[in-house]
Amino acid sequence: MYFTDRGIEELEERRGTEQISVSWLAERLRDFVDEHPAAEGTVDSLASWLARLEDDDELDELSGAGEDAADADSGDDGG
């Protein structure tokens, strides 16, 4: 487990059964950046990644890459 997984696990344990809107999430991300300006680039990257996630999956399916591309992305980089 990576160190950052602790926060992810806490989020899942505390709020894993809740359903939220993307608008609510966007507001919380803005609030977080307001409190932690140094994290702006990381939060922006995460938001962009989440926004494009489904588009990438659809493109992979159309190109026939599908699972092969996902497996390559999740490969072990030795770390």
C-alpha positions as CSV (number, residue, x, y, z in Angstrom):
1,M,0.0,0.0,0.0
2,Y,1.2,3.5,-0.9
3,F,1.2,6.1,1.9
4,T,-1.4,8.1,-0.1
5,D,-3.7,5.1,0.0
6,R,-4.4,5.8,3.7
7,G,-6.5,8.9,2.8
8,I,-8.2,7.0,0.0
9,E,-9.1,4.2,2.3
10,E,-10.4,6.7,5.0
11,L,-12.5,8.3,2.3
12,E,-13.9,5.0,1.2
13,E,-14.6,3.8,4.8
14,R,-16.3,7.1,5.9
15,R,-18.2,8.0,2.7
16,G,-18.1,4.9,0.5
17,T,-21.9,4.4,0.6
18,E,-22.7,8.1,-0.2
19,Q,-23.6,9.4,-3.6
20,I,-22.5,12.9,-4.6
21,S,-22.8,15.1,-7.6
22,V,-19.8,16.2,-9.6
23,S,-20.7,19.8,-8.8
24,W,-20.4,19.0,-5.1
25,L,-17.0,17.4,-5.7
26,A,-15.8,20.3,-7.8
27,E,-16.8,22.7,-5.0
28,R,-14.9,20.6,-2.4
29,L,-11.8,20.6,-4.6
30,R,-12.0,24.4,-4.9
31,D,-12.3,24.7,-1.1
32,F,-9.3,22.4,-0.7
33,V,-7.2,24.5,-3.1
34,D,-8.2,27.6,-1.3
35,E,-6.9,26.1,1.9
36,H,-3.8,24.4,0.3
37,P,-2.7,26.6,-2.6
38,A,0.5,24.6,-3.1
39,A,-1.7,21.6,-4.1
40,E,-3.4,23.5,-7.0
41,G,-1.5,21.7,-9.7
42,T,-2.1,18.3,-8.3
43,V,-5.8,18.9,-7.8
44,D,-6.1,20.4,-11.3
45,S,-4.4,17.3,-12.7
46,L,-6.7,15.0,-10.8
47,A,-9.8,16.9,-11.9
48,S,-8.7,16.8,-15.5
49,W,-8.0,13.1,-15.2
50,L,-11.4,12.4,-13.7
51,A,-13.1,14.6,-16.3
52,R,-11.5,12.7,-19.2
53,L,-11.6,9.2,-17.7
54,E,-14.7,7.9,-19.4
55,D,-13.7,9.5,-22.7
56,D,-10.4,7.6,-22.6
57,D,-12.3,4.3,-21.9
58,E,-14.5,4.9,-24.9
59,L,-11.6,5.7,-27.1
60,D,-9.8,2.5,-26.0
61,E,-12.9,0.5,-26.8
62,L,-13.2,2.1,-30.3
63,S,-9.6,1.5,-31.1
64,G,-9.7,-2.1,-29.9
65,A,-7.1,-1.4,-27.1
66,G,-9.6,-2.0,-24.3
67,E,-8.1,-4.2,-21.6
68,D,-4.7,-4.4,-23.1
69,A,-4.2,-0.6,-22.6
70,A,-5.6,-0.8,-19.1
71,D,-3.3,-3.6,-18.2
72,A,-0.3,-1.7,-19.6
73,D,-1.2,1.4,-17.6
74,S,-1.5,-0.5,-14.3
75,G,1.8,-2.4,-14.7
76,D,4.3,-2.6,-12.0
77,D,7.0,0.1,-12.4
78,G,9.3,-1.5,-9.9
79,G,8.4,0.8,-7.1
